[in-house]
Every structure is written in C-alpha cells, then in structure tokens.
Amino acid sequence: MAAALTAKVARATRTSWVESGGAIAGAESLRAQAEALIDLDVDAFREARAALVRTHPNASARGGPTGPGAVPLPAHDTGQRMTQTLLRAADVPLAIAEVARDIADVALEVVPHSERDQRPDVLVAVTLAAAGARTAATLVRVNRALEPDDPRAARAAAAAQAADAAEASAYRLRG
C-alpha cells in the first residue's frame, strides 16, 4: 500500500517534476517486490511452524497444532534442517524490512514535489513503510535460530532505523 500511494502521488507530479518517472518506476518496482515477499513470508512461516511442531510436538509455534496430531521429525533430521528452515523464516522479513526502507526513501523523495492536497497520501505512505520496516525487523530479531551476533538482525534494525529517519524527514518537509 505504501508503494502504491507513493506511485499515485508521484504520478500527480508529472507535469511539475521532471524526475517523477523515476519515482513512479521505483515505487512500482518496490510494490511488486513487496507483494512477492509477502507470499514468500507466508510460505516461510508455514514451513517454520510445521518444522517446530514436528520437532517439538508439545510446543506451539505461534498457535500451531500441537499434541497427538504432531509428527516428530526423525532425530537425524532435526538439527540442520530445522536451523535452515528457521533462518529462511528470518531472511524473508529481512528482505521485507529492506524493501520497506526503500519505499520510505522513494516516498521521502516525492514529498517536496507533491501538491499540498496530495501530501497527506505520501506522508501516509512513508509512515506505512516505516511501520512495515519496524515490524519486519522485529520478526527477524525474535527468530529462534539467529545467534546474538547474526548480521541479519543488525541489517533489519538498520533498515528500520533508516525508514524511521525517512519518515521524520518527510514530516519536516511537509510544509
């Protein structure tokens, strides 16, 4: 939604902003990336939850099935496969955080060129992008497989901080 709002406002600036086409293309590309990542995130979460339930049948993975219906993995299959599955579940929200940061940056670029009546839309876009980056960074941080020094958590946090900075800048520019 943030990328779509950004593209919408950038389209409205075509007659007054020479570089609007780049902002439109960037926002549309990021929107497509975000949509694809959301689908990947659903799959990664489903796989991680299933792996957790199979490995720890009495432990719920964010509300997943537990108890008698859960099928434990064979002992030789639990370690590395479980870690890889959980790490994939961290990689996708990391990518989402980085795309959200990029959307916030494009929205920030559009703010000073937007008409006053379109500005609330682009401000909402940058706010949504920053919130998405923070949320995705949280999902990376809470991943059970990440070591404390895993760079994914730092990258996700940096993406969220950059998106927050873009949001703050956008509100300063709103005029």
ROLO-721843 format. One line per field, with one value per residue (C-alpha): x, z, y; residue number from 1; residue in one letter. Coordinates in pm, 1 decimal, m for minus. Example, Ala and Ser with C-alpha at 12.3 -4.5 7.8 and 13.67 -1.06 7.14 Angstrom:
x = (1230.0/1367.0)
z = (780.0/714.0)
y = (m450.0/m106.0)
resi = (1/2)
resn = (A/S)
***
This chain:
x = (0.0/285.3/444.5/110.2/37.1/385.1/338.1/m4.6/132.0/436.5/201.3/23.0/356.5/436.5/365.9/575.6/856.1/1088.0/1211.3/865.1/900.6/1191.1/993.2/691.5/902.1/1084.8/765.0/600.5/906.9/918.9/546.1/597.4/889.8/687.0/395.9/626.1/795.0/462.2/381.1/726.3/680.8/356.3/534.6/843.6/632.8/421.1/734.6/896.2/582.7/549.7/916.8/881.8/570.8/731.9/1042.8/869.1/521.6/413.0/528.1/308.9/470.2/253.2/m62.3/26.4/m111.0/43.1/m1.1/m110.7/m153.5/203.6/457.8/814.3/1098.5/1349.7/1638.9/1891.8/1667.0/1606.2/1926.5/2046.6/1712.8/1537.6/1801.8/1783.3/1405.5/1408.6/1681.1/1475.9/1193.4/1430.1/1561.5/1222.0/1127.8/1480.4/1414.0/1074.9/1241.9/1488.3/1217.8/1008.5/1310.9/1347.2/978.1/1017.0/1312.7/1116.2/820.5/1055.5/1185.3/828.1/722.9/873.3/733.7/381.3/89.6/m48.4/m368.1/m162.2/90.9/m112.7/m110.3/266.4/310.6/87.7/299.2/624.0/461.0/331.1/670.7/847.5/596.9/646.9/1024.1/997.5/755.3/969.1/1280.2/1100.0/1024.0/1391.7/1502.0/1273.1/1372.7/1480.7/1762.9/1955.5/2270.8/2309.0/2573.7/2389.4/2418.0/2057.4/1923.3/2155.8/2064.4/1694.4/1735.2/1934.9/1663.2/1400.2/1610.0/1662.7/1289.0/1217.5/1466.0/1294.6/960.3/1093.4/1244.0/921.0/723.7/980.1/942.7/565.2/539.3)
z = (0.0/83.2/m258.3/m436.6/m256.6/m339.9/m708.7/m708.7/m568.7/m798.6/m1097.9/m990.8/m1010.7/m1372.2/m1510.0/m1248.8/m1163.6/m1438.0/m1233.4/m1140.9/m1384.8/m1184.6/m863.1/m1025.9/m1168.2/m838.4/m635.9/m875.3/m874.5/m494.9/m478.6/m690.7/m473.3/m154.9/m291.1/m384.9/m44.4/136.2/m46.0/37.5/400.6/425.3/291.8/510.7/823.9/740.8/691.0/1011.9/1213.7/1074.2/1149.0/1505.1/1563.0/1418.8/1628.4/1947.9/1931.4/2265.9/2186.8/1988.8/1718.9/1739.8/1777.6/1556.3/1612.3/1900.0/2090.0/1948.8/1590.3/1560.4/1394.1/1530.9/1279.3/1289.7/1522.9/1236.6/1054.6/1329.7/1368.8/1041.2/861.3/1146.5/1153.2/776.0/786.9/1070.5/906.5/586.9/804.3/910.5/560.5/418.1/680.5/645.7/275.4/361.6/602.7/334.1/69.8/316.9/383.2/8.4/m23.1/257.9/71.5/m252.8/m65.2/100.0/m243.1/m359.7/m59.8/m164.7/m516.9/m412.8/m426.6/m90.1/m140.5/m227.4/53.0/318.6/94.4/54.6/427.7/499.7/254.6/432.5/770.0/648.4/502.5/828.3/1026.8/788.5/827.1/1208.2/1210.6/979.0/1184.1/1493.2/1317.1/1231.3/1586.0/1751.7/1520.8/1737.7/1508.8/1499.9/1704.5/1902.9/1658.3/1339.9/1092.2/975.8/1296.4/1260.3/892.1/970.2/1257.3/1029.9/764.6/1025.8/1155.9/803.8/732.0/1059.1/957.6/618.8/795.2/1028.1/732.1/535.2/815.2/843.9/468.7/460.1/468.3)
y = (0.0/239.8/190.5/226.7/554.1/678.6/595.1/762.5/1086.9/1076.0/1037.6/1355.7/1544.5/1450.7/1796.7/1977.2/1733.4/1610.9/1313.5/1186.7/896.2/754.8/779.1/613.9/330.1/285.9/275.4/28.4/m197.9/m193.0/m266.0/m577.8/m685.0/m634.8/m837.6/m1125.4/m1115.1/m1127.7/m1451.5/m1590.3/m1489.1/m1684.8/m1994.1/m1947.2/m1901.5/m2205.8/m2418.1/m2290.1/m2352.4/m2704.3/m2778.0/m2650.4/m2855.7/m3171.0/m3121.0/m3011.9/m3164.9/m3019.6/m2665.5/m2432.3/m2218.7/m1906.2/m2110.5/m2406.2/m2756.0/m2946.9/m3266.9/m3601.8/m3477.4/m3350.0/m3576.5/m3550.7/m3537.5/m3822.1/m3734.9/m3707.4/m3460.4/m3207.6/m3005.2/m2861.2/m2880.1/m2701.4/m2427.8/m2376.8/m2356.6/m2103.9/m1897.2/m1880.8/m1753.0/m1470.4/m1397.2/m1308.4/m1046.6/m906.5/m854.7/m702.3/m457.5/m353.4/m308.4/m108.4/113.5/168.0/255.6/509.1/660.9/695.4/844.1/1092.8/1189.8/1258.2/1471.7/1806.2/1770.5/1676.6/1916.0/2019.0/1814.4/1501.6/1541.5/1354.8/1046.8/1044.5/1109.5/811.8/611.1/691.1/618.1/281.0/193.7/280.4/74.8/m216.9/m196.2/m189.8/m481.5/m692.8/m611.0/m738.2/m1066.7/m1106.1/m1023.2/m1280.6/m1567.0/m1860.7/m1971.6/m1644.6/m1620.9/m1296.2/m1170.2/m1272.2/m982.1/m1028.7/m874.5/m574.2/m528.6/m540.7/m294.0/m62.2/m79.2/9.1/298.7/432.5/411.0/592.2/863.3/897.5/932.4/1202.0/1389.5/1364.8/1524.1/1804.1/1869.7/1863.2/2240.2)
resi = (1/2/3/4/5/6/7/8/9/10/11/12/13/14/15/16/17/18/19/20/21/22/23/24/25/26/27/28/29/30/31/32/33/34/35/36/37/38/39/40/41/42/43/44/45/46/47/48/49/50/51/52/53/54/55/56/57/58/59/60/61/62/63/64/65/66/67/68/69/70/71/72/73/74/75/76/77/78/79/80/81/82/83/84/85/86/87/88/89/90/91/92/93/94/95/96/97/98/99/100/101/102/103/104/105/106/107/108/109/110/111/112/113/114/115/116/117/118/119/120/121/122/123/124/125/126/127/128/129/130/131/132/133/134/135/136/137/138/139/140/141/142/143/144/145/146/147/148/149/150/151/152/153/154/155/156/157/158/159/160/161/162/163/164/165/166/167/168/169/170/171/172/173/174/175)
resn = (M/A/A/A/L/T/A/K/V/A/R/A/T/R/T/S/W/V/E/S/G/G/A/I/A/G/A/E/S/L/R/A/Q/A/E/A/L/I/D/L/D/V/D/A/F/R/E/A/R/A/A/L/V/R/T/H/P/N/A/S/A/R/G/G/P/T/G/P/G/A/V/P/L/P/A/H/D/T/G/Q/R/M/T/Q/T/L/L/R/A/A/D/V/P/L/A/I/A/E/V/A/R/D/I/A/D/V/A/L/E/V/V/P/H/S/E/R/D/Q/R/P/D/V/L/V/A/V/T/L/A/A/A/G/A/R/T/A/A/T/L/V/R/V/N/R/A/L/E/P/D/D/P/R/A/A/R/A/A/A/A/A/Q/A/A/D/A/A/E/A/S/A/Y/R/L/R/G)
***
